[in-house]
Amino acid sequence: MRKILLGTAFSAALLATSCSTTKTSDTKKEEKLAIVVGTKWQLADATGTALPTIKIADEQKMIGNASCNNFSAQIKMNPDGSFFAKNVISTRMTCKHIDTEVNFLNMLRKANRYKVTAKRLELYQNEILLLKFNRMP
Protein backbone atom coordinates (compact mmCIF):
# COMPACT_ATOMS: atom_id res chain seq x y z
CA MET A 1 0.00 0.00 0.00
CA ARG A 2 2.82 2.36 0.94
CA LYS A 3 4.62 1.64 -2.37
CA ILE A 4 1.45 2.43 -4.31
CA LEU A 5 1.03 5.77 -2.51
CA LEU A 6 4.69 6.71 -3.08
CA GLY A 7 4.45 5.71 -6.74
CA THR A 8 1.28 7.76 -7.21
CA ALA A 9 2.81 10.81 -5.48
CA PHE A 10 5.97 10.54 -7.61
CA SER A 11 3.92 10.25 -10.81
CA ALA A 12 1.82 13.28 -9.87
CA ALA A 13 4.93 15.35 -9.11
CA LEU A 14 6.54 14.32 -12.40
CA LEU A 15 3.39 15.19 -14.34
CA ALA A 16 3.12 18.61 -12.66
CA THR A 17 6.77 19.38 -13.46
CA SER A 18 6.46 18.38 -17.11
CA CYS A 19 3.31 20.49 -17.54
CA SER A 20 4.93 23.59 -16.07
CA THR A 21 7.96 23.18 -18.36
CA THR A 22 5.71 23.00 -21.40
CA LYS A 23 3.77 26.06 -20.31
CA THR A 24 7.00 28.09 -19.97
CA SER A 25 8.14 27.06 -23.45
CA ASP A 26 4.68 27.70 -24.91
CA THR A 27 4.55 31.10 -23.21
CA LYS A 28 7.78 32.20 -24.91
CA LYS A 29 6.46 31.06 -28.28
CA GLU A 30 3.17 32.88 -27.71
CA GLU A 31 5.11 36.04 -26.82
CA LYS A 32 6.68 35.92 -30.29
CA LEU A 33 3.24 36.01 -31.86
CA ALA A 34 2.11 38.79 -29.53
CA ILE A 35 4.96 41.00 -30.85
CA VAL A 36 3.87 40.43 -34.46
CA VAL A 37 0.07 40.55 -34.29
CA GLY A 38 -1.44 44.00 -34.66
CA THR A 39 1.90 45.62 -35.48
CA LYS A 40 2.68 47.45 -38.71
CA TRP A 41 6.02 46.61 -40.38
CA GLN A 42 7.90 48.36 -43.19
CA LEU A 43 10.26 46.63 -45.60
CA ALA A 44 13.89 47.35 -44.67
CA ASP A 45 16.92 47.63 -46.93
CA ALA A 46 14.88 48.73 -49.91
CA THR A 47 14.96 51.88 -51.99
CA GLY A 48 12.08 53.88 -53.34
CA THR A 49 9.59 56.44 -52.21
CA ALA A 50 6.84 54.01 -51.24
CA LEU A 51 8.21 51.05 -49.31
CA PRO A 52 5.98 48.00 -48.85
CA THR A 53 4.27 47.65 -45.49
CA ILE A 54 2.49 44.75 -43.83
CA LYS A 55 0.25 44.34 -40.83
CA ILE A 56 -0.48 40.96 -39.28
CA ALA A 57 -4.13 41.32 -38.31
CA ASP A 58 -4.07 37.96 -36.50
CA GLU A 59 -2.41 34.57 -36.93
CA GLN A 60 -4.53 34.02 -40.05
CA LYS A 61 -4.61 37.33 -41.95
CA MET A 62 -2.09 39.79 -43.33
CA ILE A 63 -2.91 43.11 -44.98
CA GLY A 64 -0.60 45.72 -46.44
CA ASN A 65 0.61 47.85 -49.27
CA ALA A 66 3.09 46.41 -51.76
CA SER A 67 4.29 49.99 -52.60
CA CYS A 68 1.48 50.90 -55.01
CA ASN A 69 -1.30 48.32 -54.61
CA ASN A 70 -2.98 47.17 -51.42
CA PHE A 71 -2.93 43.44 -50.74
CA SER A 72 -4.22 40.84 -48.33
CA ALA A 73 -3.35 37.22 -47.69
CA GLN A 74 -4.47 34.29 -45.64
CA ILE A 75 -1.57 33.25 -43.46
CA LYS A 76 -0.67 30.64 -40.91
CA MET A 77 1.80 31.96 -38.37
CA ASN A 78 2.65 29.41 -35.71
CA PRO A 79 4.44 29.98 -32.40
CA ASP A 80 7.16 27.52 -33.52
CA GLY A 81 8.26 29.97 -36.24
CA SER A 82 6.56 28.37 -39.22
CA PHE A 83 4.81 30.71 -41.65
CA PHE A 84 2.67 30.16 -44.73
CA ALA A 85 0.89 32.70 -46.96
CA LYS A 86 -1.76 31.74 -49.49
CA ASN A 87 -4.49 33.46 -51.47
CA VAL A 88 -2.37 36.58 -51.79
CA ILE A 89 -4.54 39.08 -53.65
CA SER A 90 -3.99 42.73 -54.52
CA THR A 91 -5.62 45.66 -56.21
CA ARG A 92 -4.59 46.13 -59.85
CA MET A 93 -3.57 49.75 -60.27
CA THR A 94 -1.00 50.48 -62.95
CA CYS A 95 2.25 51.30 -61.20
CA LYS A 96 5.62 52.57 -62.33
CA HIS A 97 7.60 49.82 -60.55
CA ILE A 98 5.19 46.90 -60.88
CA ASP A 99 8.02 44.34 -61.21
CA THR A 100 9.26 45.23 -57.73
CA GLU A 101 5.77 44.82 -56.35
CA VAL A 102 5.27 41.45 -58.06
CA ASN A 103 8.62 40.22 -56.66
CA PHE A 104 7.64 41.35 -53.16
CA LEU A 105 4.33 39.47 -53.28
CA ASN A 106 6.02 36.36 -54.70
CA MET A 107 8.52 36.37 -51.82
CA LEU A 108 5.62 36.52 -49.36
CA ARG A 109 4.19 33.40 -51.02
CA LYS A 110 7.56 31.58 -50.79
CA ALA A 111 8.18 32.29 -47.11
CA ASN A 112 7.82 29.29 -44.81
CA ARG A 113 9.22 30.54 -41.51
CA TYR A 114 9.79 33.72 -39.56
CA LYS A 115 11.97 35.24 -36.85
CA VAL A 116 10.86 38.20 -34.79
CA THR A 117 12.31 40.58 -32.22
CA ALA A 118 10.71 43.67 -30.73
CA LYS A 119 11.95 45.78 -33.67
CA ARG A 120 12.46 43.39 -36.58
CA LEU A 121 10.48 40.75 -38.49
CA GLU A 122 12.27 38.46 -40.95
CA LEU A 123 10.64 36.05 -43.40
CA TYR A 124 12.63 33.08 -44.70
CA GLN A 125 12.36 30.29 -47.22
CA ASN A 126 14.10 27.56 -45.25
CA GLU A 127 17.44 29.23 -44.38
CA ILE A 128 17.30 31.96 -47.04
CA LEU A 129 16.28 35.42 -45.82
CA LEU A 130 13.63 36.73 -48.22
CA LEU A 131 12.23 39.84 -46.55
CA LYS A 132 13.29 41.96 -43.61
CA PHE A 133 10.89 44.43 -41.96
CA ASN A 134 11.34 47.13 -39.34
CA ARG A 135 8.63 47.80 -36.79
CA MET A 136 6.81 51.05 -37.47
CA PRO A 137 5.95 53.46 -34.64
N, C-alpha and C positions, 0 to 999 in steps of 0.2 A: 504494500500500500504506500509506504514511504517513498519507494523508488518511482512509483507512478506519479505521485505528487511532485517530486523533484523533476522528473522528466517533463511534466506538463508545465511547471514554472519556467524551466529552461527554454522550452519551445516558445512559450509566450514572450519571454524576454528577447529571444532571437528574432521573432516575428516583429516585435515593436521596434527593435533596432534597425532591421532591414527596411521597414516602412519609413522611418524617419530619414534614413539615408536617401531613399528614392525621392522623398518630398523635397529635400535640400537640392538635389540635382535638378529636379523638375522645376523648382522655383527659379533657379538661375536661368534655365532655358526659357521660362515664361517671361523673365525680365528682359531677355533679348527681344522678344516680340513686343513687349510693352514700349520699348524704345522706338520701334519702327512704326507701329500702328498709330495713325492720326498725325504723323509728322510729315512735313513737306520737305523733299530733298531735291537738290539741284545738281545736275551733271557737273562733275569736276574735270579739270584738265581738258577742257574743250574751248574752242574759240568760236566767236560769233556774237551777234547782238542778242539773240534770243536762245538761251541755253535750255535744253529739255529739263522739265521738272516732273517729279512723280509724287504721289501721295498714296500711301497704303491706307485705304479706308478701314479695312479689317483684314483678317487672315485670308480672305477670299476675294478681295476686290482692290484693284489698283486703278487710279485715275491720274491723268496728267496732261502735259503739253509737250509734244515732241519737237518743239521749237516754232512750228507754224500751226499745226493741226492738234486739236485735242484728241485724246485717246482714252480708252478704258480696256481693262483686261480682267478676266477671271484668273485668280492666282491661288496657289496653295503654298503657304508659308508656314513651315513647321518649326517648332522649337529646337529640333535637332540640327537646323541649318539648311534643310532641303527647301528648294524653291522651284515652283513650276508656274509658268504663265501660259494661258491658252485663250482662244477667242479674243485676241488682241484686235480691236477695231478702232478706227480713227475717222475723223471728218476728212473731207477730200478737197480742201482748198488748194488752189494752185500756189506753189511756194517756190521761191528762188532756189533754195538749197534742198530740194525734195530728196535727193540721193542720201544726204546726211540723215534726214528724218527716217527714211526707209531702213537704213543701216541700224539706227538706234532701235527701232521697233523690232527688227530681226534679232538683235542681240538680246532684247528682253525675252523673246520667244526661246532662245537657246539656253538661257540661264537655268541652272539646275541646283544651285546652292547659293547661300548668302553668308556674309559676315557683317556684323554691326557693332559699332561702338556708339557712345553718346553723340559723336559728331560726324561719323562716317558710315555709309552703307555701301557695301561692295557686292556685286553680283558676278558669279563665276559660272563657267561651263567646266565642270570637273575642277582642274587646278588652274585653268586659264582665267585671268581677270578680264571680264568683258566691260563692265561699267562701274564707275566709281562716283558716288554722290556725296555731297556735303549737306549737312543738316541746315535748313534755312531757319532764320529767326522767326 
